[in-house]
Amino acid sequence: MAGIGLKRFRYAKLNDDGKTYGEVKTLAGAIECKVSLDLSEATLYADDTIREQVSLFKNGTLTAGIDDDDDAVFAELLGKTVDKETGVVTSNVSDTPIYVGFGHVVPKMVGGKRKYKVEFFHKVKFKPFMTDAKTKGDNLEFTTPSVEATIFEDEDGNWEKHKVYDTESEANTALEGFFVQAASGGGE
């Protein structure tokens, strides 16, 4: 399968029960997503050969290129203070980022047909960031922010799930469904 795009960065606050999520929201326009994993690894040698090898998930880093670092979104995610009167966002050493579920859709080409892969991370926490900027110079070009999150395992040991769908509509519905909602509509 060859990826031919990236769509729908979605997130929702992980409720205190560690299994359900709050309202599903859009992070920003999706430009790029990279995931790197930190694994615990062990290799067993016996009789001068490798007999066993194990690689287990410890955590990961998700780096998302986005089109906008909207203060309304990132103040919530990063636990920042927003002055209700002025709208000024203040970053403080005591800010506490929240845990969220995060997912997106990757359009793919498989055997000459479009398919849509949903990738979902059960529990992530975004890190504080600052957006780069530069003068326009002779050539005008866009600078876009990148945000980074740590990927954790949830209470059941799950850290990621994915599935490929035949239509974009099925993939979008599935992505929203991966954010399991609390039966009472709350959970916090």
N, C-alpha and C positions, 0 to 999 in steps of 0.2 A: 504494500500500500504506500502510495506517495502522497504526502500531505500537500495540499494546494491552497491553504489558507488558515485563518484563525478567527473565531467569532465568539461573542457573548461571554465576556468575563463576568461571572456572577458570583456573589458571595452572600452569606447569611450568618448572623451571629450564632455561635454555638451556645445553646441554652445550658443552664447549670446542671441539668441531668446528664450532660455529655453525650446525648444520643439524638436530640432533636434540635431544630434550628428555628430562628426567628424569621422575620420577613426576608424574602429573597430580593436582593438589590443588584444593580449594575455597578461594577467597580469603575469602569471607564471603557473607552474604545480599545479593542485588543489590537496591538501591533506585533508583539512578539512574546513568546513564553519559553523559558528554558528551565529545566529541572535537573538538579544534580543531587545524587544520593550519597549519604555517608553510611557505609556499611561496616558491620563487625564481620571480620573474616577470620577463618581458621582453616589450616590445612594439616591433615594427618599424613605423615609419611611412615611407611613400614616396608621392610625389605627393599629399601632403596627406591620405592615408587610412591606416588601419591595414591593413597587409599580412599581418602575422603576429603571433601572441600565443602565448606559451608559459608554462605554469605547471607547475613541477616540485616534487615533494615534497622538503623539507629535513628536517623532523621534525614531531612533533606532540605534543600534550598530551592525555592521557586523564585525566578526573576521574571517579572512581567513588564514588558514595554507597553506603555499606555499613551493615549492621546491627551489626557487631562488629569491633573492632580487636584481635583475638586476638593476644596476644603471641607465641604459638608460630608463627603465620604471619608476622607482620611483623618479628619479630626475624631470622628467616631472610632475608626479602626485603631488609631494610635493613642486614644485616650487623652487627647489634647483638650484644652479649655477654649471655648469660643464665647467672646463677650456678646451677649444677646442684643445690646444696643448698637455697638459699633461693628460687629462681625469680625473683629480682630481675633486671630487665632494665636494662642500662646503655647509654646512648647516648654515643658518643664522637666527637670530630671526625675520627678515623681510620676510622670505620665505612665499609665498602664495600658498597653495595647490589649485588645480583646482577641479571643479565639474565634475563628470563623471557619465555615466550610467554604471551599472555593472550587469552581469548575468552569469549563469552557468547551467549545465545540471546534473540532478540527475537520474541515472538509478534506476529503481524500479522493483520489482517483484509483479505482480498483477494476482491472480488466476493462478499461474504457468507460466505466460507469462511476458516477459520483456516489460517494458514501459519506457518512458523517459520524465521526468518532467523538463520543462524549468522554472527557477525562474529568474526574472528580477527586478532590483531596478532602478527606474527612475533617481534618483539624490543622489549620495553619494560623500563624501569628505574623502580621506584617511588622517590619522594622522601620524606625524613623528614617527619613531620607531628606535630602535637599535636591532640588532640580538644578541641573546644569544650565548655563546660559552663555551665549556669546554674541558678539556684534554681528550685524548682517553682512558687512564687507561688500565685495563686488558681486557676490552671488547670494541670493536669498535662499535660505534653507530652513526647514523646520528643526527645532530641537524638541525632543519629547522625553518625558520622564521615564525612569525605570524604577520600579518598586520591588523590594525583596521581602520574602516571607520564609519563615522556618516551617517545614512540614513535620508534624508530629503524628504519632499513632494515636488512635482514639482508645477508649476504655476497653474495647474488644480486640485491640491489636491491629485494626485496619488503618491503613494510611492512604490508600488510593483504590479507585475502581474505575473501570471504563467498559464501554461497549460500542460497537459500530452499528449504525442504523442506516436503512435504505433511503430515508428522506430527511431533509432538514427539519421538517415539522416534528417528526418522531424524535429526532435528537434533541430539539428544544424542549419538548414535553418531558423527555427522560431526564434532561439536566435539571429542570425544575423539580422533578420527582425525587432526585437524589438528596435534596434538602428535606429530609423527613420532618414534618411538622408535628408539634405536640398535639395530642388528642383534644385538649382543652383550649387550644389556640394560644397557650402561654408556655409555661415550662420554666419560667425564671423565678 
